[in-house]
Amino acid sequence: MTADDVKQQLQLPDVGQIGVVVEDVDRTIAFYESTFGLGPWDIREVGAPNVWDRGQEKPIKARLGFATLGQVELELIQVLEGDSFHLEFLRQHGEGIHHVGFFVRDFQAKLEQAQAMGFEVLQMDPFRQAYAYLDTRQPGGIIFELITPLGDQNISMLRGQMPG
């Protein structure tokens, strides 16, 4: 099964987000601004006291940076506290592209379908059901993230990236 097969079977919209794990959001933003002219940036510190990370409940705090690249949201992720699988990625691969995200309205149905297809949930917020990272590395070499918008949380939702 290829990544395209997974995207087709789950009937996912176009990629709405590219997630990059970094050691320092501010340093990375300064580089992206001066080198590529990217911005403006929306920078947030978020705490998630009850994230499920590979079956274990963990508190995580992160500094996130968001910018728009055409029709795609670029997300920079710096873990400040806690042990997230993002840190495991950073230790194993260094800074780099971690996942591609898809903004979906029918989050629960897509999540259940992905699990039925055999994809492990690497991390999710079980209370808000705002996102779930799926272990799609085997067929496609990269993690897929299902994202559901909550209010004005996501830039892509504001741009109308939601499928019908």
Buried (B, 14 or more C-beta within 10 A) or exposed (E): EEBEEBBEEBEBBEBBBBBBBBEEBBEBBEEBBEEEEBEEBEBEEEEBEEBBBBEEEBBBBBBBBBBBEEEBBBBBBBBEEBEBBBBBBBEEEEBEBBBBBBBBEEBEEBBEBBEEBEBEBBBBBEEEBBBBBBBBBEBBEBBBBBBBBEEEBBBBBEBEBBEE
